[in-house]
Amino acid sequence: DPNPPSSRAQALAGRAALEPSPAFPIPAGLISPSVPTRHGAAKNEDTSKTSPFHLDLWFYFTLQNWVLDFGRPIAMIILPLEWFPLNKPSAGDYFHMAYNVITPFLLLKLIERSPKTLPRSMVYVSIITFVMGASIHLVGDSVNHRLIFSGYQHHLSVRENPIIRNLKPETLIDSFELLYYYDEYLGHSMWYIPFFLILFIYFTGCFTPDEDESRMPVSALLLTGPSSLYYWYLVTEGQIFILYIFTFFAMMALVMHQKRKGLVLDSNGLFLFYSFIITLVLIAVWVVWLWNDKTLRKKYPGVIYIPEPWAFYTLHISNLHAAKESL
């Protein structure tokens, strides 16, 4: 043989030395189409992948919503004023601070539990905006609720309140209106828009082709009531019905679209979807009940008439208590 094996091996080695090679050779077994590249290629989704009902997260989420959000103004009113002077943060303020930390953490954990790949950048920006908006609301809401002890009435506008309308100079009234704007408009918008956006993003990953997975366990059914009631409070007190209804319509549209593809909601998606449906029923009952209230009608003159629970409280409940005490 004119070319013995040793000579051929040397020739192949020399040819390989002349060919360019990567600076960091990667074993072929480590390269997989499921690994995202730096150019943003998403991993292949397995539509059959689903997750069980997140009882722990949904329970903690519902509990902290009731205690830290709904309960904060109640704690502020019930606890003795001597413990929390008017020139210091109230108990409700500390509740709000805890809410601003725990809620985004639980939302992030929900996103992590999703079996689908969700847009992380949008989630992170939404979380940052949520914390900023909730913090703005913390300051404005703290002052507005502390004004109750001075006779402020939430069912009246800022300028119509007896303790505000006679302030001198009148520019002070503008300052209180600015505070109200930060509390009720800017704070609520930056708080609730990312909140519902994150829930909707999570909802997009709650679909499965297995109809056996489209069932709610007993624990989910038991949590649906408290969850729906809290969303009713959130929508009415936050005056965010338009945001809520658009989110709900987007959920309905997504459910119908995915149904054509043979996908149905899993237990987590059903829990969220049914909570929103019951919330809509509760809002309708609330509006019908207070439909002929002339005082509240004056404060909410727009096309969408949805009174705030705290406005109802200061108008009817607190005034009733004051009348009984005077007797």
C-alpha positions as CSV (number, residue, x, y, z in Angstrom):
1,D,0.0,0.0,0.0
2,P,1.6,3.3,-1.1
3,N,-0.2,5.1,1.7
4,P,0.1,3.2,5.0
5,P,-2.5,3.9,7.8
6,S,0.0,5.9,9.8
7,S,0.6,8.2,6.8
8,R,-3.2,8.7,6.2
9,A,-3.7,9.6,9.8
10,Q,-1.0,12.2,9.7
11,A,-2.5,13.7,6.5
12,L,-6.0,13.9,8.1
13,A,-4.5,15.5,11.2
14,G,-2.7,18.1,9.1
15,R,-5.8,18.9,7.1
16,A,-7.8,19.4,10.3
17,A,-5.2,21.7,11.7
18,L,-5.6,23.9,8.6
19,E,-9.4,24.2,9.0
20,P,-10.9,26.9,11.3
21,S,-12.4,25.7,14.6
22,P,-14.5,27.5,17.2
23,A,-12.7,29.0,20.1
24,F,-14.9,27.0,22.6
25,P,-15.9,23.7,21.0
26,I,-19.4,22.6,22.2
27,P,-20.2,18.9,22.3
28,A,-23.0,18.2,19.9
29,G,-25.0,16.5,22.6
30,L,-25.4,19.8,24.5
31,I,-27.0,21.6,21.5
32,S,-30.7,21.2,21.6
33,P,-33.5,23.1,19.8
34,S,-35.3,23.4,23.2
35,V,-32.5,25.7,24.6
36,P,-33.2,29.4,23.9
37,T,-30.5,31.2,22.1
38,R,-29.2,34.8,22.6
39,H,-31.2,35.8,19.5
40,G,-34.5,35.1,21.4
41,A,-35.6,31.8,20.0
42,A,-38.3,30.5,22.4
43,K,-38.2,27.0,23.6
44,N,-40.5,24.5,22.1
45,E,-43.8,24.4,24.0
46,D,-45.4,21.2,25.1
47,T,-49.1,21.8,25.0
48,S,-49.8,18.7,26.9
49,K,-47.8,20.0,29.9
50,T,-50.0,21.3,32.7
51,S,-49.8,22.0,36.4
52,P,-52.0,21.0,39.4
53,F,-54.1,23.6,41.2
54,H,-51.8,25.9,43.2
55,L,-53.7,25.7,46.4
56,D,-50.8,27.2,48.5
57,L,-50.3,30.3,46.3
58,W,-54.0,31.0,45.7
59,F,-54.8,30.6,49.4
60,Y,-52.0,32.9,50.5
61,F,-52.9,35.3,47.7
62,T,-56.6,35.5,48.8
63,L,-55.7,35.7,52.5
64,Q,-53.3,38.5,52.2
65,N,-55.6,40.4,49.9
66,W,-58.3,40.3,52.5
67,V,-56.1,41.0,55.5
68,L,-53.6,43.5,54.1
69,D,-55.8,45.3,51.5
70,F,-59.4,45.1,52.7
71,G,-58.4,45.0,56.3
72,R,-56.1,47.9,56.4
73,P,-58.7,50.7,56.7
74,I,-60.6,48.6,59.2
75,A,-57.5,48.2,61.4
76,M,-56.9,51.9,61.2
77,I,-60.3,52.7,62.5
78,I,-60.6,50.0,65.1
79,L,-57.2,50.2,66.8
80,P,-56.8,53.0,69.4
81,L,-55.7,56.3,68.1
82,E,-53.2,56.6,71.0
83,W,-51.2,53.7,69.5
84,F,-50.9,55.4,66.1
85,P,-51.0,59.2,66.4
86,L,-52.2,61.2,63.4
87,N,-48.7,62.4,62.6
88,K,-47.4,58.9,62.4
89,P,-48.1,55.9,60.1
90,S,-51.3,54.1,61.0
91,A,-51.7,50.3,61.4
92,G,-53.3,50.3,57.9
93,D,-50.2,51.9,56.5
94,Y,-48.1,49.0,57.8
95,F,-50.6,46.6,56.3
96,H,-50.2,48.5,53.0
97,M,-46.4,48.2,53.2
98,A,-46.6,44.5,53.7
99,Y,-49.0,44.2,50.8
100,N,-46.6,46.1,48.5
101,V,-44.0,43.4,49.2
102,I,-46.0,40.2,49.5
103,T,-48.3,40.7,46.5
104,P,-45.6,41.1,43.8
105,F,-43.7,38.2,45.3
106,L,-46.8,35.9,45.1
107,L,-47.5,37.1,41.5
108,L,-43.9,36.2,40.5
109,K,-44.3,32.8,42.1
110,L,-47.5,32.3,40.1
111,I,-45.7,33.1,36.9
112,E,-42.9,30.7,37.8
113,R,-45.4,27.9,38.3
114,S,-46.9,28.4,34.8
115,P,-46.1,25.3,32.6
116,K,-45.8,27.7,29.6
117,T,-43.1,30.2,28.7
118,L,-44.4,33.6,29.5
119,P,-43.0,37.0,28.4
120,R,-40.6,37.6,31.4
121,S,-39.7,41.2,30.4
122,M,-43.3,42.3,30.4
123,V,-43.8,40.6,33.7
124,Y,-40.9,42.3,35.3
125,V,-41.8,45.8,34.0
126,S,-45.4,45.2,35.3
127,I,-44.1,44.2,38.7
128,I,-41.9,47.3,39.0
129,T,-44.8,49.6,37.9
130,F,-47.2,47.8,40.3
131,V,-44.9,48.4,43.3
132,M,-44.4,52.1,42.3
133,G,-48.2,52.6,41.9
134,A,-49.1,50.8,45.1
135,S,-46.5,53.0,47.0
136,I,-47.9,56.2,45.6
137,H,-51.3,55.0,46.7
138,L,-50.0,54.2,50.1
139,V,-49.1,57.8,50.8
140,G,-52.3,59.4,49.3
141,D,-54.6,56.8,50.9
142,S,-52.9,57.2,54.3
143,V,-53.6,60.9,54.5
144,N,-57.2,60.6,53.0
145,H,-58.2,57.9,55.5
146,R,-56.6,59.8,58.4
147,L,-58.8,62.8,57.5
148,I,-61.8,60.7,58.5
149,F,-60.9,61.4,62.1
150,S,-61.2,65.1,61.3
151,G,-64.6,64.8,59.8
152,Y,-63.8,64.1,56.2
153,Q,-66.6,62.4,54.3
154,H,-65.7,60.1,51.4
155,H,-69.1,60.3,49.8
156,L,-68.5,64.0,49.0
157,S,-65.9,65.5,46.6
158,V,-62.8,67.2,48.0
159,R,-64.2,70.7,47.6
160,E,-67.6,69.8,49.0
161,N,-66.2,68.4,52.2
162,P,-67.0,70.7,55.2
163,I,-63.4,70.5,56.6
164,I,-61.9,71.4,53.2
165,R,-64.1,74.0,51.5
166,N,-63.4,76.8,54.0
167,L,-59.6,76.4,54.0
168,K,-57.5,79.6,53.6
169,P,-55.7,80.2,51.4
170,E,-57.8,78.5,48.7
171,T,-54.6,77.0,47.2
172,L,-54.6,74.5,50.1
173,I,-57.7,73.0,48.5
174,D,-55.8,72.5,45.3
175,S,-53.1,70.6,47.3
176,F,-55.8,68.3,48.7
177,E,-57.2,67.7,45.3
178,L,-53.7,66.9,44.1
179,L,-53.4,64.4,46.9
180,Y,-56.8,62.9,45.9
181,Y,-55.6,62.6,42.3
182,Y,-52.4,60.7,43.4
183,D,-54.5,58.4,45.5
184,E,-57.5,57.7,43.4
185,Y,-56.2,58.1,39.8
186,L,-52.5,57.9,39.3
187,G,-51.9,55.5,42.2
188,H,-54.8,53.3,41.2
189,S,-53.8,53.2,37.5
190,M,-50.2,52.3,38.1
191,W,-51.3,49.7,40.7
192,Y,-54.2,48.0,39.0
193,I,-53.2,48.0,35.3
194,P,-50.1,45.9,35.8
195,F,-51.9,43.8,38.4
196,F,-54.6,42.7,35.9
197,L,-52.0,42.5,33.1
198,I,-50.0,40.0,35.2
199,L,-53.1,38.0,35.9
200,F,-54.0,37.9,32.3
201,I,-50.4,36.9,31.2
202,Y,-50.6,34.1,33.7
203,F,-54.1,33.1,32.4
204,T,-52.7,32.7,28.9
205,G,-50.6,29.8,30.2
206,C,-53.5,28.0,31.8
207,F,-54.7,25.8,28.8
208,T,-54.4,22.1,28.3
209,P,-55.6,19.6,25.6
210,D,-56.6,17.1,28.3
211,E,-60.2,17.6,29.4
212,D,-59.6,15.6,32.5
213,E,-57.4,18.4,33.7
214,S,-60.2,20.9,33.2
215,R,-61.8,20.3,36.6
216,M,-61.7,22.4,39.8
217,P,-60.8,20.5,43.0
218,V,-62.9,21.1,46.1
219,S,-60.2,23.5,47.5
220,A,-60.6,25.7,44.4
221,L,-64.3,25.8,44.7
222,L,-64.1,26.8,48.4
223,L,-61.6,29.6,47.5
224,T,-63.7,31.0,44.6
225,G,-66.2,32.8,46.9
226,P,-63.7,34.8,49.0
227,S,-61.6,35.5,45.8
228,S,-64.6,36.8,43.9
229,L,-65.7,38.9,46.8
230,Y,-62.3,40.5,47.1
231,Y,-62.3,41.3,43.4
232,W,-65.7,42.9,43.8
233,Y,-64.2,45.1,46.5
234,L,-61.1,45.9,44.4
235,V,-63.2,46.9,41.4
236,T,-65.7,49.0,43.2
237,E,-63.4,50.7,45.7
238,G,-60.7,51.2,43.1
239,Q,-63.2,52.5,40.5
240,I,-61.6,50.3,37.9
241,F,-64.6,48.7,36.3
242,I,-63.5,49.5,32.7
243,L,-60.1,47.8,33.3
244,Y,-61.7,44.8,34.9
245,I,-64.3,44.3,32.2
246,F,-61.7,44.6,29.4
247,T,-59.6,42.0,31.2
248,F,-62.6,39.8,31.5
249,F,-63.6,40.2,27.8
250,A,-60.0,39.4,26.8
251,M,-60.2,36.2,28.9
252,M,-63.4,35.2,27.2
253,A,-62.0,35.9,23.8
254,L,-58.9,33.8,24.6
255,V,-61.0,30.9,25.9
256,M,-63.0,30.8,22.7
257,H,-59.9,31.1,20.5
258,Q,-58.1,28.3,22.4
259,K,-61.2,26.1,22.2
260,R,-61.0,26.1,18.4
261,K,-57.5,24.7,18.8
262,G,-58.8,21.9,21.1
263,L,-57.4,23.5,24.3
264,V,-59.4,24.0,27.5
265,L,-58.7,25.7,30.8
266,D,-56.9,23.8,33.5
267,S,-57.9,24.1,37.2
268,N,-56.0,27.3,37.8
269,G,-57.5,29.0,34.7
270,L,-61.0,27.9,35.7
271,F,-60.5,29.3,39.2
272,L,-59.4,32.7,37.9
273,F,-62.1,32.7,35.2
274,Y,-65.0,31.8,37.5
275,S,-63.8,34.3,40.1
276,F,-64.1,37.0,37.5
277,I,-67.6,35.8,36.4
278,I,-68.9,35.8,40.0
279,T,-67.3,39.2,40.5
280,L,-69.4,40.6,37.6
281,V,-72.6,39.3,39.2
282,L,-71.7,40.9,42.6
283,I,-71.0,44.2,40.9
284,A,-74.4,44.1,39.2
285,V,-76.2,43.3,42.5
286,W,-74.3,46.2,44.2
287,V,-75.3,48.7,41.5
288,V,-78.9,47.6,41.4
289,W,-79.1,47.9,45.2
290,L,-77.8,51.5,45.3
291,W,-79.3,52.6,42.0
292,N,-81.7,55.2,43.5
293,D,-79.3,56.6,46.1
294,K,-79.4,60.3,45.2
295,T,-76.4,61.3,47.3
296,L,-74.1,58.7,45.8
297,R,-75.5,59.5,42.3
298,K,-74.3,63.0,42.8
299,K,-70.7,61.9,43.5
300,Y,-70.7,59.4,40.6
301,P,-72.5,61.2,37.9
302,G,-70.9,59.4,34.9
303,V,-72.4,56.8,32.6
304,I,-70.8,54.0,34.7
305,Y,-72.4,54.2,38.2
306,I,-70.4,52.0,40.6
307,P,-70.3,53.5,44.2
308,E,-67.3,52.9,46.4
309,P,-67.9,50.7,49.5
310,W,-66.2,53.3,51.7
311,A,-68.3,56.1,50.3
312,F,-71.4,54.0,51.3
313,Y,-69.9,53.5,54.7
314,T,-69.3,57.1,55.5
315,L,-72.7,58.1,54.1
316,H,-74.9,55.4,55.8
317,I,-73.0,53.3,58.4
318,S,-70.9,55.9,60.2
319,N,-73.7,58.4,60.2
320,L,-76.0,55.8,61.6
321,H,-73.5,55.1,64.4
322,A,-73.1,58.8,65.1
323,A,-76.9,59.2,65.3
324,K,-77.2,56.4,67.8
325,E,-74.4,57.8,69.9
326,S,-76.1,61.2,70.0
327,L,-79.2,59.6,71.4
